[in-house]
Amino acid sequence: MERFATNLWENHVVVNLKMPSTTGGKIVLGAAASVAATGLLWKYCFRDAYIAQYLSGNMLLSNARLEPRKKKFFTRLEEVKSSLGRPLVIIDVGSGNGVNFQYYPEDSRVICVDPNTHFEPMLRAGSDKWKRGVRVEQYHVVTCENMHSVVESDTADVVIAGGLFCFVSDIDLCINEIYRVLKPGGMLVFMDHVLSPPSSPFNRRLQLLMSPFWCFFTGGCNLNRTTEPHLRRAGFTQIDGEYFEAIELEKPTRAFAMAPLIKSRYWGTATK
């Protein structure tokens, strides 16, 4: 096949584009096309539904293992409610299947933000486990980075980011959006798996090596992120965070195969 091109130095340049003539070349080209087509089909047709099912199972299992920590951790919301003297307005960003809703104070009004539409029916199906009066007032299928299109500034008393910052494409923009929607004095509650510390060199190297593959197959989850520097850049000054190893995910038996990659955790709060 011939294609004619024109430039300033030559009147016509003939470019020959030839299909591979050997059987081996055709096989390689066909295999490459099949891999590309499969990747695109997975990404745009099946990945979100699979991820919703897969992550929901892991969320429930992880939550069962980490429940003692979570119960203690979420008492902070009761303290915020008591200090305000009224029900909380909570924005749950990356709300997923609503695994954290059972810890929200009574009568909380919740705005959900999640880009995966397959999570909504799972979240609502678990409402029998929520405390009295907790209700979803809005559910927005949108990324955290685009939250400005659906949520006004100074809306929330509390923003929950449970397992969010590993997933977002632009962590700084996401945290800036969270800062924007919080009322003055409002609290961000964050819970994330993070890059293991230098004191765990093997796991740290494994996370760095596996992160690109993990990110593709999970729809964006990164194994190599840290959280605190991004919080400070966004303007949060009162940050109360704790790093720990969630050994509960591995003992007495490993909760799931990839638990070692996500056992390094950073949980805490940041105040606007």
Buried (B, 14 or more C-beta within 10 A) or exposed (E): EEEEEEEEEEEEEEEEEEEEEEEEEEEEEEEEEEEEEEEEEBEEEEBBEBBBEBBBEBBBBBBEBBEEBBEEBBEBBBEBBEEBEEBBBBBBBBBBBBBBBBBBBEBBBBBBBBBBEBBBEBBEEBEEEBEEEBEBEEBBBBBBBBBBEBBEEEBBBBBBBBBBBBBBEEBEBBBBBBBBBBBEEBBBBBBBBBBBEEEBEEBBEBBEEBBEEBBBBBBBBBBBBBBBEBBEEBEBEEBEBEBEBBEBBBEEEEBEEBBBBBBBBBBBBBBB
